[in-house]
Amino acid sequence: MPLLSVVIPLRVGQWTEAPRWTVAALLLNTLGVVALQVLGETALASGAREISFGLAPDGRHGQY
């Protein structure tokens, strides 16, 4: 997780007149985006692997 993803919500909470709950909202938003990105990358990798094994000839899966 980039440092700015953590620093910006903390700065908003300390240096501005914004309510404290905005820090929690920004951090939850950041964590949600990171979680969805990881899930998307996992789905992409598993889909690519499934396609590559499906295209290999029968009996020769270990060679591809």
Backbone as numpy.savetxt, mean C-alpha at the origin, in Angstrom:
# Nx Ny Nz CAx CAy CAz Cx Cy Cz
7.05 3.56 4.63 6.20 4.72 4.63 7.10 5.96 4.63
6.87 6.87 3.73 7.70 8.08 3.68 7.57 8.91 4.94
8.63 9.59 5.27 8.65 10.41 6.48 7.62 11.53 6.41
7.39 12.08 5.22 6.41 13.16 5.10 5.00 12.71 5.44
4.71 11.44 5.24 3.38 10.93 5.57 3.10 11.00 7.06
4.15 10.97 7.86 3.98 11.07 9.31 4.19 12.49 9.79
5.14 13.20 9.20 5.50 14.54 9.67 4.39 15.55 9.38
3.78 15.49 8.22 2.76 16.48 7.86 1.57 16.44 8.81
1.00 15.26 9.13 -0.10 15.28 10.11 0.32 15.81 11.47
1.53 15.48 11.92 1.98 15.98 13.21 2.18 17.49 13.18
2.68 17.99 12.07 2.86 19.44 11.95 1.52 20.16 11.93
0.54 19.57 11.25 -0.80 20.16 11.22 -1.36 20.24 12.63
-1.13 19.21 13.43 -1.66 19.19 14.79 -0.96 20.15 15.73
0.31 20.41 15.51 1.08 21.23 16.44 1.17 22.70 16.03
1.26 22.99 14.77 1.56 24.35 14.33 0.39 25.09 13.73
-0.76 24.49 13.69 -1.92 25.17 13.11 -3.06 25.19 14.13
-4.12 25.86 13.77 -5.30 25.94 14.62 -6.29 24.81 14.32
-5.88 23.84 13.53 -6.77 22.73 13.17 -7.09 21.89 14.40
-8.28 21.32 14.44 -8.64 20.45 15.57 -7.72 19.22 15.64
-7.57 18.67 16.83 -6.68 17.53 17.04 -7.12 16.29 16.26
-8.42 16.14 16.03 -8.90 14.95 15.34 -8.42 14.90 13.89
-8.00 16.05 13.33 -7.51 16.03 11.95 -6.21 15.24 11.82
-5.40 15.24 12.89 -4.17 14.44 12.86 -4.52 12.96 12.74
-5.49 12.51 13.54 -5.91 11.12 13.47 -6.49 10.80 12.10
-7.28 11.69 11.54 -7.88 11.47 10.23 -6.80 11.37 9.15
-5.80 12.25 9.19 -4.73 12.21 8.21 -3.89 10.94 8.34
-3.59 10.53 9.57 -2.81 9.31 9.75 -3.59 8.07 9.32
-4.88 8.02 9.65 -5.71 6.89 9.21 -5.82 6.84 7.69
-5.93 8.00 7.07 -5.97 8.06 5.61 -4.67 7.52 5.02
-3.55 7.93 5.57 -2.25 7.48 5.08 -2.10 5.97 5.24
-2.47 5.45 6.41 -2.37 4.01 6.64 -3.31 3.22 5.72
-4.48 3.77 5.45 -5.41 3.11 4.54 -4.87 3.04 3.12
-4.28 4.12 2.67 -3.71 4.15 1.32 -2.55 3.16 1.21
-1.70 3.10 2.22 -0.57 2.17 2.21 -1.07 0.73 2.19
-2.08 0.43 3.01 -2.62 -0.93 3.06 -3.23 -1.34 1.71
-3.98 -0.44 1.10 -4.58 -0.76 -0.20 -3.53 -0.92 -1.29
-2.46 -0.13 -1.21 -1.39 -0.26 -2.20 -0.69 -1.61 -2.06
-0.44 -2.04 -0.83 0.20 -3.34 -0.62 -0.70 -4.45 -1.12
-2.00 -4.37 -0.84 -2.92 -5.40 -1.32 -2.97 -5.43 -2.84
-2.94 -4.26 -3.48 -2.95 -4.20 -4.93 -1.70 -4.80 -5.55
-0.56 -4.51 -4.95 0.69 -5.07 -5.46 0.73 -6.58 -5.28
0.20 -7.07 -4.17 0.15 -8.51 -3.93 -0.76 -9.20 -4.94
-1.90 -8.59 -5.21 -2.83 -9.17 -6.19 -2.21 -9.17 -7.59
-1.50 -8.12 -7.93 -0.85 -8.05 -9.24 0.22 -9.13 -9.38
1.03 -9.31 -8.34 2.10 -10.32 -8.40 1.52 -11.73 -8.48
0.49 -11.99 -7.69 -0.09 -13.34 -7.72 -0.80 -13.60 -9.05
-1.43 -12.60 -9.62 -2.06 -12.76 -10.93 -1.05 -13.02 -12.03
0.06 -12.30 -11.98 1.11 -12.51 -12.98 1.71 -13.90 -12.87
1.89 -14.37 -11.64 2.43 -15.72 -11.45 1.44 -16.77 -11.95
0.16 -16.58 -11.68 -0.86 -17.53 -12.13 -0.89 -17.60 -13.66
-0.79 -16.46 -14.30 -0.80 -16.45 -15.77 0.45 -17.14 -16.32
1.61 -16.87 -15.72 2.84 -17.47 -16.23 2.83 -18.99 -16.06
2.31 -19.49 -14.94 2.22 -20.94 -14.76 1.17 -21.53 -15.68
0.11 -20.78 -15.94 -0.93 -21.29 -16.83 -0.48 -21.39 -18.27
0.46 -20.57 -18.67 0.95 -20.59 -20.06 2.04 -21.63 -20.30
2.64 -22.13 -19.22 3.71 -23.13 -19.39 3.09 -24.45 -19.85
3.81 -25.19 -20.71 3.29 -26.48 -21.16 3.15 -27.46 -19.98
2.20 -28.37 -20.07 1.99 -29.38 -19.03 3.27 -30.21 -18.87
3.62 -30.45 -17.61 4.79 -31.26 -17.33 6.09 -30.48 -17.33
6.08 -29.20 -17.68 7.32 -28.42 -17.74 7.21 -27.14 -16.90
6.38 -27.16 -15.87 6.19 -25.96 -15.05 7.47 -25.53 -14.33
8.30 -26.49 -13.92 9.52 -26.15 -13.20 10.59 -25.51 -14.07
10.46 -25.61 -15.38 11.46 -25.07 -16.29 11.17 -23.64 -16.70
9.99 -23.14 -16.35 9.61 -21.79 -16.75 9.58 -20.87 -15.57
